[in-house]
Amino acid sequence: MSTDALGLREQKKRETRQAISDHATRLFVERGFERTTISDIAAAARVAKMTVTNYFSRKEDMALDHHEEFVASLAATVRGRAAGQSALAALREAFLAAVERRDPVIGFAGEPFTRMIADSPTLVARLRELHEQREEALAAELGGDLDARVAASALAGVHRVLFADLTRRTLAHEDPDAVAAALKEAATTAFGLLESSFGGYAVRAV
């Protein structure tokens, strides 16, 4: 098979996966996560049930389709930090930039989608798992020792608190611009609280 043919095949796979996720999310929002079946999703996407399960081993991952990026995000930010920059400084900078662009990975998903997650015990539990996996990935990136695990707990904990605050404000129908401004202020305060303990930790060598 030629390189062009392989490229087209991979593009088709990505398009199919995205289409399944989009139809699933629409149904989850309309009907609720627990009340939507794999058969419903397959029918909406006009694919076989087996196709759905081939692309998504877990029903939850059709709703939380940024889960891989979410889990890897903190570790990736620390891995890419600039020379002379601490892990804390890199994570604060990246979070504030994510607020500016209203990044769905940090929770800017709109009220209907956020409500759909909040109303589903299955998705709430899955989101909790993803937060834990993200913390573990960050700890591994920082070296995996006791210091790394403590630092990862604190740094990922800030992100978890801010995610919850964004969720609360979204469900309360607050103005999106006001939410972003409040989240930016909260992030500055929250990361600042860690400065004395972790401001000099994991500084990349110049």
C-alpha positions in Angstrom: 0.0 0.0 0.0 1.4 3.4 -1.0 2.2 6.2 1.5 -0.7 8.3 0.1 -3.1 5.4 0.5 -2.0 4.8 4.1 -2.4 8.5 4.8 -6.0 8.5 3.5 -6.8 5.4 5.5 -5.6 7.0 8.7 -7.5 10.1 7.9 -10.7 8.1 7.3 -10.2 6.3 10.7 -9.8 9.7 12.5 -12.9 11.0 10.8 -14.9 7.9 11.7 -13.7 8.1 15.3 -14.6 11.8 15.5 -18.0 11.2 14.0 -18.8 8.5 16.5 -17.7 10.7 19.3 -19.7 13.7 18.0 -22.9 11.6 17.7 -22.4 10.0 21.0 -21.9 13.3 22.8 -25.0 14.8 21.2 -27.1 11.8 22.4 -25.5 11.9 25.8 -26.5 15.6 26.2 -30.0 15.0 24.9 -30.9 11.8 26.7 -28.3 11.4 29.5 -25.2 9.2 29.5 -26.7 6.2 31.3 -29.9 6.2 29.1 -27.9 6.2 25.8 -26.9 2.8 24.5 -24.1 1.7 22.1 -26.9 0.7 19.7 -28.3 4.2 19.8 -24.8 5.6 19.0 -24.2 3.1 16.2 -27.5 4.0 14.6 -26.9 7.7 14.8 -23.4 7.4 13.3 -24.6 4.9 10.7 -22.0 2.3 11.7 -22.1 -1.2 13.2 -22.0 -1.6 17.0 -18.7 -3.5 16.6 -17.3 -0.4 14.8 -18.2 1.7 17.8 -16.5 -0.7 20.3 -13.5 -1.1 18.0 -12.9 2.7 18.2 -13.9 3.1 21.9 -13.3 0.3 24.4 -15.2 2.4 27.0 -18.4 4.2 26.6 -17.2 6.9 28.9 -14.4 7.8 26.4 -16.9 8.7 23.8 -18.0 11.6 26.1 -14.6 12.4 27.5 -12.8 12.2 24.2 -10.0 14.5 25.3 -9.0 12.0 28.0 -5.6 11.1 26.7 -4.6 14.7 26.2 -6.0 15.5 29.7 -4.0 12.7 31.4 -0.8 13.6 29.6 -1.2 17.4 29.8 0.7 18.2 33.1 3.6 15.9 32.4 3.9 17.2 28.9 4.0 20.8 30.2 6.7 20.0 32.7 8.7 18.0 30.1 8.6 21.0 27.8 9.5 23.7 30.4 12.1 26.3 29.4 15.6 26.4 30.8 15.6 28.0 34.2 11.9 27.4 34.6 10.4 25.4 37.5 7.7 22.9 37.2 5.4 25.2 39.1 6.1 28.2 36.9 5.6 26.1 33.7 2.3 24.7 34.9 1.0 28.2 36.0 2.0 29.7 32.7 0.3 26.9 30.7 -2.9 27.0 32.8 -3.3 30.8 32.4 -2.8 30.4 28.6 -5.4 27.7 28.6 -7.9 30.0 30.3 -7.2 32.7 27.7 -8.1 30.3 24.9 -11.0 28.7 26.8 -9.4 25.3 26.4 -12.0 22.4 26.8 -9.2 20.2 28.3 -9.2 22.4 31.5 -13.0 22.4 31.6 -14.4 25.0 29.2 -17.1 22.8 27.7 -20.3 24.8 28.0 -23.2 24.2 30.4 -25.0 21.4 28.5 -21.9 19.2 28.3 -20.8 20.0 31.9 -24.3 19.2 33.1 -24.3 15.9 31.3 -21.1 14.9 33.1 -22.3 16.2 36.5 -25.6 14.2 36.2 -23.8 10.9 35.4 -22.3 9.0 38.3 -20.4 6.9 35.7 -18.8 10.0 34.2 -18.1 11.6 37.5 -16.2 8.5 38.6 -14.3 8.3 35.3 -13.3 11.9 35.6 -12.0 11.2 39.1 -9.9 8.4 37.7 -8.5 10.7 35.0 -7.5 13.2 37.6 -5.6 10.5 39.4 -4.0 9.2 36.3 -2.9 12.8 35.4 -1.3 13.1 38.9 0.5 9.8 38.5 1.8 10.8 35.1 3.1 14.1 36.5 4.8 12.3 39.4 6.5 9.9 36.9 7.7 12.9 34.8 9.2 14.5 38.0 11.1 11.4 38.8 8.7 9.2 40.7 10.4 9.4 44.1 8.8 10.7 47.3 9.5 14.4 46.6 8.0 13.9 43.1 4.9 12.3 44.4 4.4 15.0 47.0 5.0 17.8 44.4 2.7 16.1 41.9 -0.1 15.8 44.5 0.1 19.5 45.2 0.5 20.7 41.6 -2.2 18.4 40.2 -4.4 19.3 43.2 -4.4 22.9 42.2 -5.6 21.9 38.8 -8.3 19.6 40.3 -9.6 22.5 42.5 -9.7 24.9 39.6 -11.5 22.4 37.4 -14.1 22.0 40.1 -14.5 25.7 40.4 -14.9 26.1 36.7 -17.5 23.3 36.7 -19.4 25.0 39.6 -19.5 28.4 37.8 -20.5 26.9 34.5 -23.4 25.0 36.1 -24.5 28.2 37.8 -24.9 29.9 34.4 -22.3 32.5 35.1 -21.2 34.7 32.1 -18.3 32.9 30.3 -16.1 36.0 30.3 -16.7 36.5 34.0 -15.9 32.8 34.6 -12.6 33.1 32.8 -11.7 36.3 34.7 -12.5 34.6 38.0 -10.6 31.5 37.1 -7.6 33.5 36.1 -7.6 35.2 39.5 -8.2 32.0 41.3 -5.3 30.3 39.5 -2.9 33.2 40.3 -3.8 32.8 44.0 -3.7 29.0 44.0 -0.4 28.7 42.3 1.0 31.5 44.5 0.2 29.5 47.6 2.6 26.8 46.4 5.4 29.2 45.5 7.2 29.1 48.9 7.3 25.3 48.8 7.7 24.5 45.1 9.0 27.7 43.4 12.5 26.3 43.4 11.6 22.6 42.7 12.4 20.9 39.5 14.0 23.9 37.8 15.3 22.9 34.4 19.1 23.4 34.1 20.2 26.3 32.0 
